[in-house]
Amino acid sequence: MNSSSRALALVPLFAALLAVFGLIPKIDLPLGVPITLQTLGVMLAGCLLGPRRGLQAMLLFLGAVALGLPLLSGGRGGMGVFFAPSSGYLIGWPFGALVTGAAMAWLPTGSPRSAAASAFVAAMLGGLLTVHVFGVVGLVTLARLSWEQAVLGTLLFVPGDLVKCLMCALVVHTVARGLPDWRFGGRSAR
């Protein structure tokens, strides 16, 4: 199998990883947006697959959800999830993977330590900041919250998402040590 085929095979694998993260029970908040582990999958897809393949993995996953597969935490699926208060976050996942992957491709990854530090920064930019911007817009649009309420509401998720950024960095560090030729952020071969 050539490297292009391998990279393409990773797209459904990461979509499946996101589904596995959805098996971990969600924690419901009064805001109407649950705390889940699935954002970690967004971060990992961007860091490990790069912007294009990470985006594709998220679109594949969300397409399966739209078809009704209960892949979101709590066994949710179907078109209704895209009209719920949490839909802005879901719509932000492909963009989060895209930004994470682009940042990871630009940041240094020459050693396991630098790859991990870059993954933390990339995950913060894409998996945290980008996804939360979309989430706030969704809360304002669909939950009819004020901008201030939406921003304050999304801040509830930041501590947990920082832990996910750290977990992403640890996974990238492990991959960099075990597979030193891995092309983080989808960079071209050196």
Short mmCIF file of the C-alpha atoms (twelve columns), coordinates in Angstrom:
data_MODEL
# 
_entry.id   MODEL 
# 
loop_
_atom_site.group_PDB 
_atom_site.id 
_atom_site.type_symbol 
_atom_site.label_atom_id 
_atom_site.label_alt_id 
_atom_site.label_comp_id 
_atom_site.label_asym_id 
_atom_site.label_seq_id 
_atom_site.Cartn_x 
_atom_site.Cartn_y 
_atom_site.Cartn_z 
_atom_site.pdbx_PDB_model_num 
ATOM 1   C CA . MET A 1   0.000   0.000  0.000  1 
ATOM 2   C CA . ASN A 2   1.491   3.341  -1.010 1 
ATOM 3   C CA . SER A 3   1.583   6.345  1.306  1 
ATOM 4   C CA . SER A 4   -1.380  8.023  -0.417 1 
ATOM 5   C CA . SER A 5   -3.520  4.914  0.110  1 
ATOM 6   C CA . ARG A 6   -2.411  4.717  3.729  1 
ATOM 7   C CA . ALA A 7   -3.271  8.376  4.290  1 
ATOM 8   C CA . LEU A 8   -6.684  7.848  2.714  1 
ATOM 9   C CA . ALA A 9   -7.291  4.804  4.920  1 
ATOM 10  C CA . LEU A 10  -6.646  6.945  7.991  1 
ATOM 11  C CA . VAL A 11  -9.660  9.163  7.220  1 
ATOM 12  C CA . PRO A 12  -12.321 6.538  8.085  1 
ATOM 13  C CA . LEU A 13  -10.125 5.278  10.916 1 
ATOM 14  C CA . PHE A 14  -10.196 8.706  12.587 1 
ATOM 15  C CA . ALA A 15  -13.935 9.042  11.930 1 
ATOM 16  C CA . ALA A 16  -14.316 5.714  13.748 1 
ATOM 17  C CA . LEU A 17  -12.068 6.967  16.560 1 
ATOM 18  C CA . LEU A 18  -14.428 9.906  17.007 1 
ATOM 19  C CA . ALA A 19  -17.325 7.434  17.243 1 
ATOM 20  C CA . VAL A 20  -15.424 5.439  19.898 1 
ATOM 21  C CA . PHE A 21  -14.875 8.641  21.890 1 
ATOM 22  C CA . GLY A 22  -18.651 9.085  21.689 1 
ATOM 23  C CA . LEU A 23  -19.139 5.866  23.670 1 
ATOM 24  C CA . ILE A 24  -17.788 7.598  26.748 1 
ATOM 25  C CA . PRO A 25  -20.843 9.011  28.542 1 
ATOM 26  C CA . LYS A 26  -21.535 12.692 28.141 1 
ATOM 27  C CA . ILE A 27  -21.967 15.130 30.984 1 
ATOM 28  C CA . ASP A 28  -25.004 17.335 30.419 1 
ATOM 29  C CA . LEU A 29  -24.894 20.993 31.330 1 
ATOM 30  C CA . PRO A 30  -27.892 23.336 31.620 1 
ATOM 31  C CA . LEU A 31  -26.532 25.224 28.601 1 
ATOM 32  C CA . GLY A 32  -27.765 22.420 26.316 1 
ATOM 33  C CA . VAL A 33  -24.215 21.491 25.256 1 
ATOM 34  C CA . PRO A 34  -22.744 18.289 26.718 1 
ATOM 35  C CA . ILE A 35  -19.162 17.743 27.802 1 
ATOM 36  C CA . THR A 36  -17.718 14.933 25.670 1 
ATOM 37  C CA . LEU A 37  -14.342 13.469 24.776 1 
ATOM 38  C CA . GLN A 38  -15.014 13.816 21.060 1 
ATOM 39  C CA . THR A 39  -13.219 17.153 20.739 1 
ATOM 40  C CA . LEU A 40  -10.019 15.235 21.472 1 
ATOM 41  C CA . GLY A 41  -10.655 13.323 18.247 1 
ATOM 42  C CA . VAL A 42  -10.883 16.610 16.360 1 
ATOM 43  C CA . MET A 43  -7.526  17.678 17.787 1 
ATOM 44  C CA . LEU A 44  -5.856  14.336 17.042 1 
ATOM 45  C CA . ALA A 45  -7.204  14.240 13.486 1 
ATOM 46  C CA . GLY A 46  -5.722  17.648 12.729 1 
ATOM 47  C CA . CYS A 47  -2.372  16.914 14.351 1 
ATOM 48  C CA . LEU A 48  -1.884  13.433 12.949 1 
ATOM 49  C CA . LEU A 49  -3.638  13.635 9.567  1 
ATOM 50  C CA . GLY A 50  -3.132  17.241 8.598  1 
ATOM 51  C CA . PRO A 51  -5.659  19.843 7.534  1 
ATOM 52  C CA . ARG A 52  -7.118  18.147 4.462  1 
ATOM 53  C CA . ARG A 53  -7.418  14.593 5.796  1 
ATOM 54  C CA . GLY A 54  -8.497  15.837 9.234  1 
ATOM 55  C CA . LEU A 55  -11.262 17.864 7.584  1 
ATOM 56  C CA . GLN A 56  -12.291 14.819 5.548  1 
ATOM 57  C CA . ALA A 57  -12.447 12.613 8.659  1 
ATOM 58  C CA . MET A 58  -14.709 15.122 10.432 1 
ATOM 59  C CA . LEU A 59  -16.976 15.507 7.393  1 
ATOM 60  C CA . LEU A 60  -17.243 11.707 7.072  1 
ATOM 61  C CA . PHE A 61  -18.171 11.439 10.749 1 
ATOM 62  C CA . LEU A 62  -20.734 14.253 10.611 1 
ATOM 63  C CA . GLY A 63  -22.199 12.784 7.419  1 
ATOM 64  C CA . ALA A 64  -22.744 9.490  9.235  1 
ATOM 65  C CA . VAL A 65  -24.344 11.385 12.131 1 
ATOM 66  C CA . ALA A 66  -26.615 13.268 9.709  1 
ATOM 67  C CA . LEU A 67  -27.731 9.930  8.222  1 
ATOM 68  C CA . GLY A 68  -28.965 8.984  11.674 1 
ATOM 69  C CA . LEU A 69  -26.156 6.869  13.065 1 
ATOM 70  C CA . PRO A 70  -26.066 7.395  16.861 1 
ATOM 71  C CA . LEU A 71  -22.367 8.260  16.988 1 
ATOM 72  C CA . LEU A 72  -22.428 11.331 19.190 1 
ATOM 73  C CA . SER A 73  -21.991 10.869 22.910 1 
ATOM 74  C CA . GLY A 74  -25.206 9.767  24.525 1 
ATOM 75  C CA . GLY A 75  -26.210 7.862  21.379 1 
ATOM 76  C CA . ARG A 76  -27.355 10.944 19.501 1 
ATOM 77  C CA . GLY A 77  -27.595 11.146 15.736 1 
ATOM 78  C CA . GLY A 78  -29.830 12.369 12.925 1 
ATOM 79  C CA . MET A 79  -30.450 15.776 11.441 1 
ATOM 80  C CA . GLY A 80  -31.962 17.094 14.681 1 
ATOM 81  C CA . VAL A 81  -28.532 17.370 16.316 1 
ATOM 82  C CA . PHE A 82  -27.658 20.075 13.780 1 
ATOM 83  C CA . PHE A 83  -30.510 22.236 15.095 1 
ATOM 84  C CA . ALA A 84  -29.749 21.818 18.806 1 
ATOM 85  C CA . PRO A 85  -27.824 24.362 20.921 1 
ATOM 86  C CA . SER A 86  -24.651 22.245 20.510 1 
ATOM 87  C CA . SER A 87  -24.789 22.314 16.700 1 
ATOM 88  C CA . GLY A 88  -22.331 25.200 16.411 1 
ATOM 89  C CA . TYR A 89  -19.700 23.067 18.096 1 
ATOM 90  C CA . LEU A 90  -20.427 20.152 15.739 1 
ATOM 91  C CA . ILE A 91  -20.218 22.377 12.684 1 
ATOM 92  C CA . GLY A 92  -16.952 23.725 14.082 1 
ATOM 93  C CA . TRP A 93  -15.338 20.277 14.239 1 
ATOM 94  C CA . PRO A 94  -14.247 20.129 10.562 1 
ATOM 95  C CA . PHE A 95  -12.904 23.665 10.778 1 
ATOM 96  C CA . GLY A 96  -11.201 22.827 14.061 1 
ATOM 97  C CA . ALA A 97  -9.433  19.860 12.464 1 
ATOM 98  C CA . LEU A 98  -8.499  22.038 9.482  1 
ATOM 99  C CA . VAL A 99  -6.979  24.787 11.647 1 
ATOM 100 C CA . THR A 100 -5.274  22.269 13.958 1 
ATOM 101 C CA . GLY A 101 -3.729  20.482 10.981 1 
ATOM 102 C CA . ALA A 102 -2.608  23.712 9.308  1 
ATOM 103 C CA . ALA A 103 -0.999  24.926 12.533 1 
ATOM 104 C CA . MET A 104 0.666   21.552 13.082 1 
ATOM 105 C CA . ALA A 105 2.061   21.601 9.539  1 
ATOM 106 C CA . TRP A 106 3.561   25.022 10.183 1 
ATOM 107 C CA . LEU A 107 4.966   24.434 13.684 1 
ATOM 108 C CA . PRO A 108 8.230   22.545 14.387 1 
ATOM 109 C CA . THR A 109 8.074   18.764 14.840 1 
ATOM 110 C CA . GLY A 110 11.728  17.759 14.597 1 
ATOM 111 C CA . SER A 111 11.814  16.001 17.974 1 
ATOM 112 C CA . PRO A 112 9.161   14.295 20.102 1 
ATOM 113 C CA . ARG A 113 9.274   17.211 22.554 1 
ATOM 114 C CA . SER A 114 8.841   19.868 19.856 1 
ATOM 115 C CA . ALA A 115 6.099   17.809 18.181 1 
ATOM 116 C CA . ALA A 116 4.232   17.591 21.509 1 
ATOM 117 C CA . ALA A 117 4.600   21.319 22.194 1 
ATOM 118 C CA . SER A 118 3.433   22.090 18.656 1 
ATOM 119 C CA . ALA A 119 0.476   19.727 19.062 1 
ATOM 120 C CA . PHE A 120 -0.576  21.518 22.253 1 
ATOM 121 C CA . VAL A 121 -0.500  24.902 20.495 1 
ATOM 122 C CA . ALA A 122 -2.204  23.551 17.351 1 
ATOM 123 C CA . ALA A 123 -4.924  21.855 19.434 1 
ATOM 124 C CA . MET A 124 -5.541  25.104 21.316 1 
ATOM 125 C CA . LEU A 125 -5.881  27.064 18.063 1 
ATOM 126 C CA . GLY A 126 -8.074  24.559 16.232 1 
ATOM 127 C CA . GLY A 127 -9.665  22.180 18.686 1 
ATOM 128 C CA . LEU A 128 -10.322 24.796 21.332 1 
ATOM 129 C CA . LEU A 129 -10.455 28.325 19.881 1 
ATOM 130 C CA . THR A 130 -11.943 27.537 16.448 1 
ATOM 131 C CA . VAL A 131 -14.508 25.053 17.750 1 
ATOM 132 C CA . HIS A 132 -15.545 27.448 20.529 1 
ATOM 133 C CA . VAL A 133 -16.017 30.348 18.095 1 
ATOM 134 C CA . PHE A 134 -18.440 28.189 16.096 1 
ATOM 135 C CA . GLY A 135 -20.041 27.034 19.353 1 
ATOM 136 C CA . VAL A 136 -20.655 30.588 20.531 1 
ATOM 137 C CA . VAL A 137 -22.242 31.496 17.193 1 
ATOM 138 C CA . GLY A 138 -24.480 28.425 17.507 1 
ATOM 139 C CA . LEU A 139 -25.502 29.340 21.046 1 
ATOM 140 C CA . VAL A 140 -26.384 32.868 19.962 1 
ATOM 141 C CA . THR A 141 -28.249 31.699 16.872 1 
ATOM 142 C CA . LEU A 142 -30.070 28.588 18.088 1 
ATOM 143 C CA . ALA A 143 -30.218 28.893 21.872 1 
ATOM 144 C CA . ARG A 144 -30.989 32.623 21.565 1 
ATOM 145 C CA . LEU A 145 -28.377 33.525 24.169 1 
ATOM 146 C CA . SER A 146 -26.791 36.951 24.207 1 
ATOM 147 C CA . TRP A 147 -23.181 37.133 23.034 1 
ATOM 148 C CA . GLU A 148 -22.091 37.659 26.630 1 
ATOM 149 C CA . GLN A 149 -24.082 34.644 27.879 1 
ATOM 150 C CA . ALA A 150 -22.732 32.470 25.052 1 
ATOM 151 C CA . VAL A 151 -19.105 33.436 25.691 1 
ATOM 152 C CA . LEU A 152 -19.483 32.923 29.444 1 
ATOM 153 C CA . GLY A 153 -21.223 29.591 28.785 1 
ATOM 154 C CA . THR A 154 -18.488 28.310 26.512 1 
ATOM 155 C CA . LEU A 155 -15.867 29.209 29.106 1 
ATOM 156 C CA . LEU A 156 -17.222 26.296 31.178 1 
ATOM 157 C CA . PHE A 157 -15.639 23.949 28.637 1 
ATOM 158 C CA . VAL A 158 -12.200 25.556 28.458 1 
ATOM 159 C CA . PRO A 159 -10.572 23.796 31.455 1 
ATOM 160 C CA . GLY A 160 -11.601 20.370 30.138 1 
ATOM 161 C CA . ASP A 161 -10.546 21.279 26.624 1 
ATOM 162 C CA . LEU A 162 -7.131  22.356 27.898 1 
ATOM 163 C CA . VAL A 163 -6.803  18.869 29.412 1 
ATOM 164 C CA . LYS A 164 -7.731  17.440 25.977 1 
ATOM 165 C CA . CYS A 165 -5.034  19.632 24.384 1 
ATOM 166 C CA . LEU A 166 -2.556  18.141 26.841 1 
ATOM 167 C CA . MET A 167 -3.783  14.607 26.067 1 
ATOM 168 C CA . CYS A 168 -3.377  15.335 22.346 1 
ATOM 169 C CA . ALA A 169 0.190   16.533 22.961 1 
ATOM 170 C CA . LEU A 170 0.968   13.343 24.895 1 
ATOM 171 C CA . VAL A 171 -0.365  11.169 22.063 1 
ATOM 172 C CA . VAL A 172 1.661   13.136 19.506 1 
ATOM 173 C CA . HIS A 173 4.761   12.787 21.698 1 
ATOM 174 C CA . THR A 174 4.218   9.012  21.822 1 
ATOM 175 C CA . VAL A 175 3.698   8.804  18.047 1 
ATOM 176 C CA . ALA A 176 6.805   10.938 17.430 1 
ATOM 177 C CA . ARG A 177 8.878   8.601  19.609 1 
ATOM 178 C CA . GLY A 178 7.461   5.381  18.151 1 
ATOM 179 C CA . LEU A 179 7.102   6.473  14.532 1 
ATOM 180 C CA . PRO A 180 9.815   9.084  13.929 1 
ATOM 181 C CA . ASP A 181 8.927   9.328  10.212 1 
ATOM 182 C CA . TRP A 182 5.302   10.317 10.883 1 
ATOM 183 C CA . ARG A 183 4.365   13.414 8.891  1 
ATOM 184 C CA . PHE A 184 2.549   15.565 11.453 1 
ATOM 185 C CA . GLY A 185 0.063   18.004 10.062 1 
ATOM 186 C CA . GLY A 186 0.163   16.105 6.766  1 
ATOM 187 C CA . ARG A 187 3.512   17.632 5.783  1 
ATOM 188 C CA . SER A 188 5.194   16.310 2.702  1 
ATOM 189 C CA . ALA A 189 8.023   13.797 3.020  1 
ATOM 190 C CA . ARG A 190 11.308  15.290 4.136  1 
# 
